[in-house]
């Protein structure tokens, strides 16, 4: 299987290695945003699939119509 280019690499600098407080938290903020984006996409995908399943179910019911 080919390597996925969307892998997330998380690097967190220690406070002693960072020149400013902003530098210390920047990599972890980027990682958190990436994870949040992935979670959001998954939630949207699941919501879309639920809506599509409901549409398919309603279409099946409408096609079958009332039985006599």
C-alpha positions in Angstrom: 0.0 0.0 0.0 1.3 3.4 -0.9 2.3 5.8 1.9 -0.4 8.3 2.7 0.7 11.9 2.2 -1.7 13.3 4.7 0.0 11.8 7.8 0.4 14.2 10.7 3.7 14.6 12.3 3.5 16.0 15.8 6.5 17.7 17.3 6.3 19.6 20.5 9.2 21.8 21.6 10.0 22.0 25.3 9.9 25.5 26.8 13.7 25.5 27.3 14.2 24.9 23.5 11.7 27.6 22.5 12.7 31.2 22.2 9.3 32.5 23.0 6.1 31.1 24.6 4.4 31.4 21.2 7.1 29.2 19.6 6.6 26.6 22.4 2.9 26.1 21.6 2.8 26.6 17.9 3.6 23.0 16.8 1.1 21.6 19.3 -1.6 24.1 18.1 -1.0 23.0 14.5 -1.4 19.4 15.5 -4.6 20.1 17.5 -6.1 22.0 14.5 -5.2 19.1 12.2 -6.8 16.5 14.5 -9.9 18.7 14.9 -10.2 19.0 11.1 -9.9 15.3 10.7 -12.6 14.7 13.4 -14.8 17.3 11.8 -14.5 15.7 8.4 -15.4 12.3 9.9 -18.4 13.7 11.6 -19.6 15.3 8.4 -19.0 12.1 6.4 -21.1 10.1 8.9 -23.9 12.7 8.9 -23.9 12.7 5.1 -24.1 8.9 5.1 -27.0 8.9 7.6 -28.9 11.4 5.4 -28.3 9.3 2.3 -29.5 6.2 4.0 -32.7 7.9 5.1 -33.3 9.2 1.5 -32.8 5.7 0.2 -35.2 4.2 2.8 -37.8 6.8 1.9 -37.4 6.2 -1.8 -37.9 2.5 -1.3 -41.0 3.1 0.7 -42.4 5.5 -1.9 -41.7 3.0 -4.8 -43.5 0.1 -3.0 -46.6 2.2 -2.4 -49.6 1.0 -0.4 -50.4 -2.7 -0.8 -54.0 -3.8 -1.3 
